[in-house]
């Protein structure tokens, strides 16, 4: 079946919606990026695991550089662009477009043409068609792409990782028994860090015979069981709410918060860029750790407890988690690396105490109103235990790593020029 007309129509419809509901060019093109690499991408080319964070980080680095070519308030991610003329808006939109085109060339000329039409309609709707800022955006995208390339796009690296079969070793699990998603992601060069090891915490998750392991084993066995009677109604609600894709949820949350709290487009661009650069490095670190330590998931640990050598763990060969286990190992938690980095960037830029709303697309959920960024990070640490897919230590260590990634990004890249 030919998907091209449907895809073209969907992209053009999206930009028409953006023209009506516009907050600013940065939030507009964040939403367009989410659609382009998400629901509009062919299923065969869908980004594996959380690797679409590479797209978001690259897009937003280019948009930031395009705007700073005019403002000069913050350092560029790549190289400064001198003598900028024209519109910042035209430059930022063009930079995002050019990065998306480069990172979706695998989807064919019709898809590229649809993206071109989207940009033309977007600029035309703002009276910016032919604006000299377009050339600045092209230069910003070119410089960032020269640094980052298109790694993480289709065709993906072909290495396959299935872990091991010994006590404590991750192996493919129910329901799909799939090999590790994006096993190459942990080897991608960081965006802001010099090396993922800077985030610390790279220690073996547990000694299987330890009391600490037995305690966390019992916690996830009880609270993470499918339809567990031990969870409270509030814990059940969180477990349902956070079944949403964390990358999608976080981009949506950034759009909502920035749209309500940031009026300057340069500040908006920097916020999105720092959040996504820090998150990308945190996710790269998580995938490095997952493959390095290869620690088994609760579903395997609980069903195979007779092999762990710990007299205080009891096997249950029929145990199931509250949600299906993703196809990668336990340690560390990608959701908490992501959430730890995002919440910390926002805390550093705006202070911890802020009212913001998080919305899940899972049926039966209602938006959550938070009053502190750290409160959301607390919930995500807990919720992966309630969902039965992580030992608590994987969540706690990951949150700390995400926080450190944010600290590094904010203090080392896109800094104020004064």
Buried (B, 14 or more C-beta within 10 A) or exposed (E): EEBBEEBBEBBBEBBBEBBEEBBBBBBBBBBBBBBBBBEBBBEEBEBBBBBBBBBBBBBBBBBBBBBBBBBBBBBBBBEEBEEBEBBBBBBBBBBBBBBBBBBBEBBBEEBBBBBEBBBEBBBEBBEBBEBEBBBBBBBBBBBBBEBBBBBBBBEBBEEEBBBEEEBBBBBBBEEEEEBBBBBBBBBBBBBBBEEBEBBEBBEEBBEBBEEEBBEBBBBBBBBBBEEBEEBEEEBBBBBBBBBBBBBBBBBBBBBBBBBEBBEEBBBBBBBBBBBBBBBBBBBBBBBBBBBEBBBBBBBBBBBBBEBBEBEBBEBEEEBBBBBBBBBBBBBBBBBBBBBBBBBBBBBBBBEBEBEBEBBBEEEEBEEBEBEBBBEBBBBBBBBBBBBBBBBBBBBBBBBBBBBBBBBBBBEEBBEEEE
